Amino acid sequence: MDYLNNKFDVIVVGAGHAGCEAAISCARLGAKVLLCTLNVDNIALMPCNPAIGGPAKSTLVREIDALGGVMGEAADATYIQMKMLNSSKGPAVRALRAQSDKKQYMTYMRDIIESNENIFLRQACITDLLVKDRRIVGAVDEFGIEYSAQAVILTTGTSLSGKIFVGLKSYSAGRLGEKAAIGLSDSLKSLGINIKKLKTGTPPRVDKRTIDYSKMTIQPGDEELHFYSFKPGRPVRAQYPCYLTRTNEETHAVIKANLDKSPMFQGLIQGVGPRYCPSIEDKVVRFSENPSHHIFIEPEGLGTYEVYIQGFSSSLPADVQVKMLRTLPGLENAHVIKPAYAVEYDYVPAVQTMHSLMSKDIKGLFFGGQINGTSGYEEAAAQGLIAGINAFNYLNNSEMLELSRSSSYIGTLIDDLVTKDIDDPYRMLTSRSEYRLLLRQDNADTRLTPIGKKIGLIDEAQFKVFTDKQEAIERELLRIKDAKISACEEVNSILSKYNEHIERGIKIAELLKRPNIDYKVIKEIDSVTTSLNIPSDVSEQVEILVKYDGYLKRQEFQVEQAGKLDKYKIPEDIDYTKIDHISSETKDKLNKIRPKTLAQASRIGGVKPADISILMVMLERHQIARKVLQ
C-alpha cells in the first residue's frame, strides 16, 4: 500500500492517447502507476477529429494492437463508421479509418484504466521533476505534493505552456476549456533539456440541426467491415454517414479579406504548424490556384448534435469563422457551437532521447506523443506504448524494446524522431517508410505479436488466435500451389466477366497472380475453395503473398542489405572530434544524436555517404585492434 505514502513505480504525466497506452502497458506488466491529468473527465479525449486511422496511421493502430496495446480495441468498440481507404490500390497504401463516437471512446478507455488495480488516477498538474544524480526519483504537483517514482513518462500533448489563439486574442490553455500545464517546462530547462515550440489547430464544431445535408455528397461506410484489433469477436455496429462539401470563391474572398486578423500571418505564433494538415487560410494562400477545397462533415457521436468540420482548421476571429462557414453549400444557416482555434505549445525535440524514448541525459525520464514533436492520436499512442513498456524494462534492468525501421511503422516513426531535427509536427506517412510493402496494416500481427507475447502484453488465448491464423495461411499457400483450375467452358464463362481466360488447366496460385483475379473470383470458379470457407483475414494474407511475391522478395533483399550497416556498432564512448576527414558540421550532428549503429548514423540529416565510409573504415580498424588485444 505504498500509494498511501505517494510511492509509485512509474508516474505518467498526461492522460491523452499516449498517456493511456503508457499507463495501461506499465500496469499490465505489473508496475504501480500514478496517472496524472489536468482533468480526469478528459481522459482519452479526442480534441481534434473524431476518428482513428487513415493512411499510414491505420498501420500504427494495428501495430499497437499486435504488441498488446488498446487503441485498436477501443476504436473497434466505439466506431460509428468504418471505411477502407485506397481499397482499389496496392496493399501498402490501403488504410482503415474509423469514425468514432468521442464520448464512447473516452468511456471505454477510462473503463480499462479504472478496472486495473495498478493504476491510480490523480487530477493534478505536475510542475517539477525530482532528479538525483541525473536519475528520476519523483515529481511534484501544483499543490507542492511530492510523489516518488523511479520512472516518469511525460505525455503532455499540447498542454505544456499551451496558448490558444482565436484571431488576435490569446489566452493560456492547452485545449479549449482546459488550463495549460505551467511550470514543467521550466523544470525541464533547469535540467538542461532543450525546449522548442510547435503549433497545431482544430476546426469549428457546428450544430447538425442547422445543416442542409441535401446540398452535400453523402459518404457512407463500408458494407464489408474491417477492424483494427486482431482479437476475435469484433462488434458489428450500426453505421452513420459523413458528408462532403467544398469551399468556393466566396469562401476564399472572406478569408483573404481577413488575413490581417490571423495570428499566423501577423507573426503572433512562433511555432511551426503541421505541414500536412494546414489551416484553411494557409490552404487558400498557398494553393491559390485551387478554386475549391474539400470539406468533410463528420458526426462527433451518437449522443450529440455536434459535428466536426474537417479541413476547416482556422485561427481567424470567431465572427469571421461564422462568415466563412456560411459560404459553404449546406452550411448557409450553420450555428457554431465551438470556434476553431490554433494552439502553440512547448515540445522537447526527440533528438535528446534514445530509441527507447528515454532521455539520453536523465535516466528514468521518458517522453511520448506530441511532446516529442509529433501530431496525431495514433502517433501518440504508439509512442506511449513503447515508453510504457520501456519504463517497466528500466525498472527491472531489462533490455529495452527498440523496434527497427524494417520491423514496423512504429520503429520508423521513432527512428525518424530521434535521428532527425523535426521543425514541424511530424505525421506518419507511408512515404516515410522505405519498407512499406513489408510493413502493411494487414500483417502487423505477423510482424509484432511474437514480440508482444515475449514482452508479456499478449496472453496465451490471443497468442493461440495468432498461431492458428499463421498455420491457416501456411496451409492455404501450400494447397493453392498444387490445386488446379480446369480450363472448362463454365470456368471461362465466369472468368470472362473479369476480362480473363485460360487455355489450359492452371494452378490456383498462378491464376491468383493475375491483376483481375482475387479470392472472390477463385471462390466462384472453385468449389473446394468455397467449401473451405477461409476467413477473410487469411485469404487476404495469402492473396498478397502470392500476388506480390516478387516485390516482397526484392524488399526483403533491401532489408538484408541495409542490415549490414546495422552490424557496425558504434562505441558509446566514441569521440567524434578526433575523427579526421569529416566536416565539423557532421561531427556536431553525430555528437548530438549519438547513433548506436552505422545504419542510424546514415539516416541523420546532413551526414553524407562519404562520412559513413570513413566511419566504416574506422570501426573496422577498431574491431581489428580489439581482436589483436584479445
PLY file of the C-alpha trace (Angstrom):
ply
format ascii 1.0
element vertex 630
property float x
property float y
property float z
element edge 629
property int vertex1
property int vertex2
end_header
0.00 0.00 0.00
2.80 2.38 -0.94
0.27 4.71 -2.57
-0.66 5.88 0.96
2.82 7.43 1.10
2.70 8.66 -2.51
5.17 5.99 -3.61
4.76 4.51 -7.08
6.89 2.72 -9.64
6.01 4.99 -12.57
4.37 8.42 -12.90
2.63 9.13 -16.20
2.01 12.83 -16.79
-0.97 13.33 -19.12
-3.90 11.01 -19.90
-4.35 11.52 -23.63
-3.71 8.76 -26.15
-0.01 8.44 -25.31
-0.60 8.58 -21.56
-3.35 5.96 -21.64
-1.22 3.45 -23.56
1.79 4.17 -21.33
-0.13 3.74 -18.09
-2.03 0.63 -19.20
1.04 -1.16 -20.57
3.08 -0.42 -17.42
0.26 -1.50 -15.15
-0.49 -4.70 -17.06
3.16 -5.64 -16.80
2.96 -5.23 -13.03
4.10 -1.68 -12.20
2.23 0.60 -9.80
1.34 3.66 -11.88
0.24 7.16 -10.89
-1.62 8.65 -13.86
-1.77 12.44 -13.51
-4.03 14.55 -15.69
-5.29 18.14 -15.69
-8.89 16.88 -15.83
-9.94 13.30 -15.13
-13.12 13.89 -17.15
-10.99 14.33 -20.29
-9.14 11.01 -20.27
-8.57 9.82 -23.87
-10.22 12.96 -25.21
-10.18 13.48 -28.98
-9.66 17.26 -29.04
-9.47 17.33 -32.83
-11.04 14.96 -35.37
-13.45 12.25 -34.15
-11.60 9.46 -35.97
-8.91 6.83 -35.66
-6.73 5.66 -38.54
-6.29 6.73 -42.14
-3.24 6.42 -44.42
-0.20 5.08 -42.51
-1.99 5.75 -39.20
-4.09 2.58 -39.52
-0.86 0.57 -39.67
0.26 2.20 -36.43
-3.06 1.26 -34.76
-2.79 -2.37 -35.84
0.85 -2.47 -34.71
-0.22 -1.11 -31.31
-2.79 -3.91 -31.10
-0.30 -6.57 -32.22
2.06 -5.52 -29.41
-0.71 -5.63 -26.80
-1.90 -2.00 -26.75
-5.53 -0.91 -26.54
-6.24 1.81 -29.12
-7.45 -0.64 -31.79
-9.72 -2.42 -29.35
-11.26 0.90 -28.22
-11.73 2.08 -31.81
-13.50 -1.17 -32.74
-15.80 -0.90 -29.74
-16.89 2.69 -30.40
-16.96 3.24 -34.19
-19.93 4.82 -35.92
-18.42 4.29 -39.37
-15.69 2.04 -40.81
-14.15 2.73 -44.19
-11.21 1.16 -46.01
-9.41 3.94 -47.89
-7.44 3.27 -51.09
-9.11 -0.15 -51.39
-8.58 -0.20 -55.17
-4.83 0.40 -54.75
-1.98 -1.82 -53.62
-1.83 -3.29 -50.09
0.97 -0.95 -48.98
-1.33 2.08 -49.08
-4.69 0.59 -48.06
-5.84 2.18 -44.84
-8.70 1.61 -42.44
-10.40 4.68 -40.94
-12.90 4.59 -38.09
-15.27 7.45 -37.41
-15.55 7.31 -33.62
-18.10 8.28 -31.02
-15.89 10.56 -28.93
-17.71 10.11 -25.63
-17.99 6.33 -26.00
-14.28 6.13 -26.84
-13.37 8.10 -23.70
-15.67 5.97 -21.55
-14.26 2.74 -22.96
-10.67 3.80 -22.32
-11.43 5.05 -18.82
-13.14 1.75 -18.00
-9.93 -0.10 -18.96
-7.90 2.25 -16.75
-10.23 2.07 -13.76
-10.51 -1.72 -13.96
-6.75 -2.05 -13.47
-5.85 -2.10 -9.79
-2.28 -1.00 -10.55
-3.34 2.43 -11.91
-4.03 5.32 -9.53
-5.66 8.42 -11.05
-4.81 11.91 -9.85
-6.17 15.23 -11.13
-3.15 17.48 -10.79
-0.63 19.48 -12.79
2.91 18.17 -12.42
5.17 21.22 -12.19
8.56 19.83 -11.24
10.66 16.70 -11.63
12.76 15.31 -8.80
16.17 14.20 -10.00
19.15 12.83 -8.08
22.49 12.04 -9.73
20.81 12.54 -13.15
18.19 9.91 -12.31
14.45 10.39 -11.79
13.33 9.93 -8.21
9.90 11.54 -8.39
7.77 14.57 -9.24
5.96 17.49 -7.60
2.47 18.78 -8.40
0.97 22.28 -8.35
-0.06 21.83 -4.72
3.51 21.07 -3.64
2.78 17.39 -3.07
5.75 15.13 -3.78
5.42 11.71 -5.41
8.31 9.26 -5.52
8.95 7.01 -8.51
11.93 5.60 -10.39
10.46 6.50 -13.77
8.40 9.37 -15.17
6.72 9.34 -18.60
5.82 12.78 -19.97
2.84 12.69 -22.37
1.69 16.30 -22.09
0.15 16.76 -25.57
-0.49 20.42 -26.38
-0.84 21.38 -22.71
2.82 22.20 -21.98
2.80 26.02 -21.67
-0.06 25.99 -24.18
-1.54 29.20 -25.56
-4.76 29.27 -27.61
-5.34 31.81 -30.38
-8.71 32.85 -31.82
-7.98 35.78 -34.08
-5.63 38.27 -32.42
-6.87 37.24 -28.96
-4.97 34.63 -26.98
-5.08 33.02 -23.56
-3.29 30.31 -21.60
-4.80 26.88 -22.39
-3.73 23.57 -23.85
-7.16 22.70 -25.22
-10.43 24.60 -25.41
-11.88 24.77 -21.89
-8.81 23.29 -20.19
-5.93 25.11 -18.50
-2.34 24.86 -19.71
0.35 22.91 -17.84
2.56 25.64 -16.39
5.86 25.06 -14.59
7.05 21.77 -16.05
8.83 23.46 -18.98
10.95 25.46 -16.53
11.79 22.27 -14.65
12.92 20.58 -17.86
15.02 23.60 -18.85
16.71 23.59 -15.45
17.78 20.00 -16.15
19.46 21.13 -19.38
16.73 19.85 -21.69
16.13 21.92 -24.82
12.55 23.17 -25.31
11.03 24.49 -28.55
7.55 25.48 -29.73
5.12 23.99 -32.26
1.62 24.93 -33.36
-1.47 23.00 -34.31
-5.16 23.79 -34.67
-8.67 22.42 -34.89
-11.82 23.32 -36.89
-15.12 24.69 -35.56
-17.93 22.43 -34.33
-21.41 23.04 -35.73
-24.99 22.13 -34.70
-26.11 19.41 -37.15
-29.73 20.62 -36.89
-28.68 23.77 -38.78
-27.08 21.88 -41.69
-28.78 21.17 -45.04
-27.29 17.80 -45.94
-29.25 17.70 -49.24
-26.68 20.10 -50.71
-23.81 17.76 -49.84
-22.44 14.44 -51.12
-23.05 11.51 -48.78
-20.02 9.46 -47.68
-21.25 6.10 -46.35
-19.23 3.46 -44.52
-18.23 0.08 -45.97
-20.70 -2.79 -46.23
-17.88 -5.30 -45.70
-16.45 -4.48 -42.30
-12.79 -4.50 -41.32
-11.44 -3.95 -37.82
-8.28 -2.77 -36.07
-7.89 -5.39 -33.38
-6.74 -8.91 -34.18
-8.88 -10.18 -31.30
-11.82 -12.38 -32.33
-15.47 -11.36 -31.99
-15.27 -7.77 -33.20
-18.53 -5.82 -32.64
-20.85 -5.16 -35.58
-22.46 -1.75 -35.05
-24.84 0.49 -36.96
-23.00 2.91 -39.26
-23.70 6.58 -39.87
-22.64 8.63 -42.90
-20.31 11.58 -43.25
-20.85 14.26 -45.91
-18.72 16.19 -48.37
-18.99 19.86 -49.27
-16.50 22.33 -50.79
-15.18 25.83 -50.36
-15.80 28.30 -53.17
-14.74 31.74 -54.43
-16.90 33.46 -51.80
-15.23 31.45 -49.00
-11.80 32.35 -50.30
-12.74 36.03 -50.61
-13.84 36.17 -46.94
-10.57 34.52 -45.86
-8.33 36.79 -47.95
-10.14 39.90 -46.71
-9.39 38.95 -43.09
-5.80 37.71 -43.17
-4.76 40.81 -41.23
-6.69 39.31 -38.28
-4.81 35.99 -38.43
-2.26 35.44 -35.62
-0.25 33.23 -38.00
0.00 35.88 -40.70
0.64 38.62 -38.14
3.56 36.74 -36.61
1.99 36.25 -33.16
2.55 32.48 -33.32
6.21 31.47 -33.42
5.67 27.70 -33.51
5.53 25.96 -36.89
2.23 24.29 -37.82
1.62 20.83 -39.33
2.75 20.73 -42.96
0.27 18.01 -43.95
-2.75 19.44 -42.15
-2.68 23.20 -42.80
-5.35 25.68 -41.73
-7.95 26.71 -44.31
-6.35 30.17 -44.58
-2.99 28.50 -45.22
-4.54 26.37 -47.97
-6.20 29.34 -49.66
-2.94 31.34 -49.67
-0.52 28.52 -50.51
-2.74 26.87 -53.12
-4.34 29.98 -54.59
-4.73 28.27 -57.96
-7.27 25.83 -56.46
-10.86 27.08 -56.95
-12.13 24.93 -54.03
-11.07 22.60 -51.23
-12.86 19.50 -49.88
-14.59 19.90 -46.52
-15.92 16.81 -44.72
-18.82 16.97 -42.25
-18.29 14.31 -39.57
-20.55 13.40 -36.61
-18.84 13.60 -33.20
-21.03 10.91 -31.69
-24.48 9.41 -31.33
-25.41 11.33 -28.19
-24.72 14.82 -29.53
-25.70 17.07 -32.43
-22.13 18.42 -32.57
-20.40 17.86 -35.90
-16.78 18.32 -36.89
-15.91 20.40 -39.98
-12.85 18.52 -41.24
-10.48 20.54 -43.43
-11.60 23.86 -41.94
-9.00 24.38 -39.21
-8.52 28.09 -38.57
-7.16 30.70 -36.19
-9.19 33.60 -37.63
-11.60 35.52 -35.32
-14.79 33.74 -34.26
-17.08 36.13 -36.17
-15.04 35.70 -39.36
-15.27 31.91 -38.96
-19.07 32.17 -38.99
-18.97 34.19 -42.22
-16.60 31.65 -43.81
-18.74 28.69 -42.79
-21.95 30.18 -44.12
-20.46 30.40 -47.62
-20.24 26.58 -47.79
-23.06 24.67 -49.55
-25.32 23.23 -46.87
-23.92 25.44 -44.11
-25.64 28.70 -45.06
-27.57 28.70 -41.76
-24.96 26.98 -39.61
-24.88 27.61 -35.87
-21.35 27.35 -34.43
-21.09 25.53 -31.09
-17.31 25.83 -30.66
-14.95 28.08 -32.64
-11.85 26.86 -34.40
-8.58 27.79 -32.72
-4.82 27.46 -33.01
-2.68 26.32 -30.08
1.02 26.94 -29.56
2.80 24.68 -27.09
6.21 23.53 -25.85
7.82 20.32 -27.02
11.09 18.51 -26.43
12.97 17.76 -29.68
13.36 13.98 -29.62
17.00 14.03 -30.72
17.54 14.31 -26.95
16.07 10.83 -26.43
17.13 7.29 -27.29
15.18 4.81 -29.41
13.70 3.52 -26.15
12.19 7.04 -25.73
14.20 7.54 -22.56
16.19 10.75 -22.16
19.86 10.44 -23.08
20.78 12.55 -20.09
18.21 11.82 -17.34
17.80 8.14 -16.53
14.20 7.08 -15.97
12.72 10.06 -17.84
10.63 9.04 -20.85
8.73 11.09 -23.45
5.75 10.08 -25.61
3.41 11.79 -28.06
3.23 15.44 -29.04
5.93 16.38 -26.55
8.29 14.61 -28.99
7.15 16.79 -31.88
4.51 14.57 -33.47
0.88 15.18 -34.42
-1.97 12.68 -34.37
-3.63 10.34 -31.89
-2.13 7.25 -33.48
1.47 8.51 -33.42
0.97 9.50 -29.78
-0.49 6.13 -28.75
2.35 4.24 -30.46
4.98 6.24 -28.58
3.09 5.95 -25.31
3.03 2.17 -25.63
6.78 1.95 -26.29
7.56 4.43 -23.49
5.38 2.44 -21.09
7.00 -0.88 -21.98
10.48 0.58 -21.66
9.74 2.36 -18.38
8.87 -1.09 -16.99
12.00 -2.56 -18.56
14.06 0.24 -16.98
12.64 -0.55 -13.54
13.63 -4.20 -13.95
17.01 -3.62 -15.64
15.69 -5.50 -18.68
16.64 -4.99 -22.30
14.90 -2.01 -23.87
12.40 -2.57 -26.69
13.81 -0.71 -29.70
11.92 -1.55 -32.87
13.85 -1.32 -36.15
12.71 0.55 -39.25
12.33 -2.77 -41.06
10.07 -4.20 -38.34
7.33 -1.61 -38.16
5.95 1.86 -38.76
6.41 2.42 -35.01
10.13 1.72 -35.45
10.26 4.07 -38.45
8.40 6.81 -36.55
10.71 6.67 -33.54
13.87 6.38 -35.63
12.87 9.49 -37.59
12.17 11.40 -34.38
15.43 10.57 -32.62
17.76 10.91 -35.62
16.34 13.97 -37.38
15.71 17.55 -36.32
11.93 17.99 -36.52
10.87 21.57 -37.31
7.14 20.98 -37.84
4.71 18.49 -36.25
5.66 15.03 -37.52
2.91 12.99 -39.12
3.34 9.34 -40.11
3.09 8.83 -43.90
3.50 5.68 -45.98
6.23 7.51 -47.90
8.34 7.78 -44.74
8.95 4.01 -44.78
11.37 2.55 -47.30
9.89 -0.89 -46.49
6.19 -0.07 -46.78
5.31 -3.14 -48.84
6.58 -5.33 -46.00
5.08 -3.13 -43.29
1.39 -3.27 -44.17
-1.61 -2.92 -41.87
-2.76 -6.46 -42.72
0.39 -8.22 -41.45
1.08 -6.21 -38.28
0.30 -9.30 -36.19
2.76 -11.45 -38.16
5.49 -8.91 -37.54
4.86 -7.90 -33.92
2.63 -10.33 -32.00
5.58 -12.62 -31.08
7.28 -9.53 -29.61
4.10 -8.64 -27.70
3.99 -12.18 -26.31
7.63 -12.03 -25.25
7.08 -8.68 -23.51
4.07 -10.06 -21.63
1.23 -7.98 -23.10
-0.20 -10.74 -25.34
-1.84 -13.51 -23.34
-1.96 -17.22 -24.22
-5.50 -17.05 -25.62
-4.67 -14.24 -28.03
-1.38 -15.87 -29.00
-3.32 -19.06 -29.84
-5.55 -16.97 -32.16
-2.37 -15.65 -33.79
-0.67 -19.04 -34.25
-3.88 -20.61 -35.60
-4.10 -17.87 -38.21
-0.45 -18.29 -39.24
-0.94 -22.05 -39.62
-4.07 -21.46 -41.73
-2.12 -19.13 -44.03
0.65 -21.70 -44.49
-1.86 -24.48 -45.20
-3.68 -22.42 -47.81
-0.44 -21.36 -49.51
0.58 -24.99 -49.83
-2.87 -26.00 -51.11
-3.16 -23.40 -53.88
0.36 -24.16 -55.15
-0.87 -27.67 -56.05
-4.62 -27.27 -56.63
-5.61 -26.75 -60.27
-8.45 -24.99 -62.06
-9.54 -26.73 -65.26
-9.99 -24.74 -68.47
-13.62 -25.71 -68.99
-16.35 -23.62 -70.59
-18.06 -22.90 -67.25
-14.85 -21.57 -65.71
-14.03 -19.39 -68.71
-17.57 -18.05 -68.75
-17.08 -16.78 -65.20
-13.55 -15.52 -65.93
-14.81 -13.55 -68.93
-16.68 -11.25 -66.52
-13.25 -10.18 -65.27
-11.65 -9.98 -68.75
-9.71 -13.18 -68.12
-9.40 -16.51 -69.96
-7.35 -19.70 -69.52
-6.36 -22.02 -72.37
-5.38 -24.95 -70.17
-5.52 -26.06 -66.56
-3.74 -23.70 -64.20
-2.73 -23.83 -60.57
-4.74 -21.52 -58.30
-1.60 -19.70 -57.13
-0.66 -18.87 -60.73
-4.16 -17.64 -61.55
-4.24 -15.54 -58.37
-1.20 -13.61 -59.59
-3.27 -12.01 -62.34
-4.32 -8.41 -61.54
-8.03 -9.02 -62.22
-8.27 -12.13 -60.04
-8.88 -12.13 -56.30
-10.17 -14.70 -53.79
-13.77 -13.86 -54.54
-13.22 -14.94 -58.16
-11.43 -18.10 -57.04
-14.46 -18.99 -54.90
-16.71 -18.54 -57.92
-14.76 -21.00 -60.05
-13.51 -23.50 -57.44
-15.97 -25.42 -55.25
-13.22 -26.65 -52.89
-12.15 -23.09 -52.07
-15.79 -22.20 -51.45
-16.34 -25.19 -49.15
-13.23 -24.41 -47.08
-14.82 -21.09 -46.03
-11.43 -19.48 -45.47
-11.56 -16.47 -43.09
-11.12 -13.15 -44.90
-8.02 -12.19 -42.90
-6.35 -15.45 -44.01
-7.34 -15.15 -47.68
-6.21 -11.51 -47.70
-2.73 -12.52 -46.49
-2.49 -15.42 -48.92
-3.54 -13.27 -51.87
-0.97 -10.56 -51.06
1.84 -13.08 -50.51
1.12 -14.72 -53.87
0.30 -11.65 -55.95
3.24 -9.55 -54.76
5.76 -12.34 -54.23
8.47 -10.80 -56.45
8.13 -7.32 -54.94
8.20 -8.71 -51.40
11.38 -10.69 -52.06
13.02 -7.60 -53.55
12.18 -5.56 -50.45
13.38 -8.34 -48.15
16.72 -8.19 -50.01
16.81 -4.41 -49.41
16.27 -5.02 -45.70
19.09 -7.56 -45.71
21.45 -5.11 -47.42
20.56 -2.28 -45.08
21.04 -4.63 -42.16
24.74 -4.87 -42.97
25.20 -1.31 -41.70
23.33 -2.24 -38.50
26.08 -4.76 -37.75
28.54 -1.92 -37.34
28.08 -0.96 -33.68
29.43 2.45 -32.71
31.19 2.53 -29.30
29.29 4.60 -26.73
32.45 6.50 -25.74
33.45 7.45 -29.29
34.98 10.94 -29.62
33.82 12.30 -32.98
36.03 15.38 -32.67
39.11 13.19 -33.14
37.94 11.62 -36.41
39.76 13.06 -39.41
38.30 13.78 -42.85
34.71 14.50 -41.78
33.35 18.02 -41.53
32.78 19.91 -38.28
29.06 20.05 -39.10
28.90 16.25 -39.40
30.84 15.85 -36.14
28.36 18.14 -34.38
25.38 16.16 -35.71
26.87 12.81 -34.75
27.77 14.11 -31.30
24.24 15.47 -30.83
22.39 12.30 -31.93
24.95 9.72 -30.70
23.81 6.93 -33.09
24.28 3.35 -31.90
24.97 1.86 -35.33
26.29 2.92 -38.71
22.77 2.46 -40.12
21.40 5.02 -37.67
24.26 7.39 -38.48
23.46 7.13 -42.20
19.91 8.41 -41.57
20.95 11.59 -39.77
20.16 14.63 -41.88
23.35 16.19 -43.29
25.54 13.09 -42.79
26.96 12.24 -46.23
27.72 8.79 -47.72
31.43 9.74 -47.69
31.19 10.31 -43.91
29.68 6.86 -43.46
32.51 5.29 -45.48
35.09 6.98 -43.23
33.26 5.80 -40.11
33.07 2.27 -41.51
36.83 2.12 -42.08
37.44 3.49 -38.58
35.08 0.94 -36.98
36.68 -1.94 -38.91
40.10 -0.84 -37.65
38.70 -0.59 -34.13
37.39 -4.17 -34.33
40.70 -5.49 -35.69
42.56 -3.69 -32.89
40.26 -5.22 -30.28
40.86 -8.72 -31.68
44.63 -8.19 -31.56
44.44 -7.01 -27.95
42.33 -10.05 -27.02
0 1
1 2
2 3
3 4
4 5
5 6
6 7
7 8
8 9
9 10
10 11
11 12
12 13
13 14
14 15
15 16
16 17
17 18
18 19
19 20
20 21
21 22
22 23
23 24
24 25
25 26
26 27
27 28
28 29
29 30
30 31
31 32
32 33
33 34
34 35
35 36
36 37
37 38
38 39
39 40
40 41
41 42
42 43
43 44
44 45
45 46
46 47
47 48
48 49
49 50
50 51
51 52
52 53
53 54
54 55
55 56
56 57
57 58
58 59
59 60
60 61
61 62
62 63
63 64
64 65
65 66
66 67
67 68
68 69
69 70
70 71
71 72
72 73
73 74
74 75
75 76
76 77
77 78
78 79
79 80
80 81
81 82
82 83
83 84
84 85
85 86
86 87
87 88
88 89
89 90
90 91
91 92
92 93
93 94
94 95
95 96
96 97
97 98
98 99
99 100
100 101
101 102
102 103
103 104
104 105
105 106
106 107
107 108
108 109
109 110
110 111
111 112
112 113
113 114
114 115
115 116
116 117
117 118
118 119
119 120
120 121
121 122
122 123
123 124
124 125
125 126
126 127
127 128
128 129
129 130
130 131
131 132
132 133
133 134
134 135
135 136
136 137
137 138
138 139
139 140
140 141
141 142
142 143
143 144
144 145
145 146
146 147
147 148
148 149
149 150
150 151
151 152
152 153
153 154
154 155
155 156
156 157
157 158
158 159
159 160
160 161
161 162
162 163
163 164
164 165
165 166
166 167
167 168
168 169
169 170
170 171
171 172
172 173
173 174
174 175
175 176
176 177
177 178
178 179
179 180
180 181
181 182
182 183
183 184
184 185
185 186
186 187
187 188
188 189
189 190
190 191
191 192
192 193
193 194
194 195
195 196
196 197
197 198
198 199
199 200
200 201
201 202
202 203
203 204
204 205
205 206
206 207
207 208
208 209
209 210
210 211
211 212
212 213
213 214
214 215
215 216
216 217
217 218
218 219
219 220
220 221
221 222
222 223
223 224
224 225
225 226
226 227
227 228
228 229
229 230
230 231
231 232
232 233
233 234
234 235
235 236
236 237
237 238
238 239
239 240
240 241
241 242
242 243
243 244
244 245
245 246
246 247
247 248
248 249
249 250
250 251
251 252
252 253
253 254
254 255
255 256
256 257
257 258
258 259
259 260
260 261
261 262
262 263
263 264
264 265
265 266
266 267
267 268
268 269
269 270
270 271
271 272
272 273
273 274
274 275
275 276
276 277
277 278
278 279
279 280
280 281
281 282
282 283
283 284
284 285
285 286
286 287
287 288
288 289
289 290
290 291
291 292
292 293
293 294
294 295
295 296
296 297
297 298
298 299
299 300
300 301
301 302
302 303
303 304
304 305
305 306
306 307
307 308
308 309
309 310
310 311
311 312
312 313
313 314
314 315
315 316
316 317
317 318
318 319
319 320
320 321
321 322
322 323
323 324
324 325
325 326
326 327
327 328
328 329
329 330
330 331
331 332
332 333
333 334
334 335
335 336
336 337
337 338
338 339
339 340
340 341
341 342
342 343
343 344
344 345
345 346
346 347
347 348
348 349
349 350
350 351
351 352
352 353
353 354
354 355
355 356
356 357
357 358
358 359
359 360
360 361
361 362
362 363
363 364
364 365
365 366
366 367
367 368
368 369
369 370
370 371
371 372
372 373
373 374
374 375
375 376
376 377
377 378
378 379
379 380
380 381
381 382
382 383
383 384
384 385
385 386
386 387
387 388
388 389
389 390
390 391
391 392
392 393
393 394
394 395
395 396
396 397
397 398
398 399
399 400
400 401
401 402
402 403
403 404
404 405
405 406
406 407
407 408
408 409
409 410
410 411
411 412
412 413
413 414
414 415
415 416
416 417
417 418
418 419
419 420
420 421
421 422
422 423
423 424
424 425
425 426
426 427
427 428
428 429
429 430
430 431
431 432
432 433
433 434
434 435
435 436
436 437
437 438
438 439
439 440
440 441
441 442
442 443
443 444
444 445
445 446
446 447
447 448
448 449
449 450
450 451
451 452
452 453
453 454
454 455
455 456
456 457
457 458
458 459
459 460
460 461
461 462
462 463
463 464
464 465
465 466
466 467
467 468
468 469
469 470
470 471
471 472
472 473
473 474
474 475
475 476
476 477
477 478
478 479
479 480
480 481
481 482
482 483
483 484
484 485
485 486
486 487
487 488
488 489
489 490
490 491
491 492
492 493
493 494
494 495
495 496
496 497
497 498
498 499
499 500
500 501
501 502
502 503
503 504
504 505
505 506
506 507
507 508
508 509
509 510
510 511
511 512
512 513
513 514
514 515
515 516
516 517
517 518
518 519
519 520
520 521
521 522
522 523
523 524
524 525
525 526
526 527
527 528
528 529
529 530
530 531
531 532
532 533
533 534
534 535
535 536
536 537
537 538
538 539
539 540
540 541
541 542
542 543
543 544
544 545
545 546
546 547
547 548
548 549
549 550
550 551
551 552
552 553
553 554
554 555
555 556
556 557
557 558
558 559
559 560
560 561
561 562
562 563
563 564
564 565
565 566
566 567
567 568
568 569
569 570
570 571
571 572
572 573
573 574
574 575
575 576
576 577
577 578
578 579
579 580
580 581
581 582
582 583
583 584
584 585
585 586
586 587
587 588
588 589
589 590
590 591
591 592
592 593
593 594
594 595
595 596
596 597
597 598
598 599
599 600
600 601
601 602
602 603
603 604
604 605
605 606
606 607
607 608
608 609
609 610
610 611
611 612
612 613
613 614
614 615
615 616
616 617
617 618
618 619
619 620
620 621
621 622
622 623
623 624
624 625
625 626
626 627
627 628
628 629
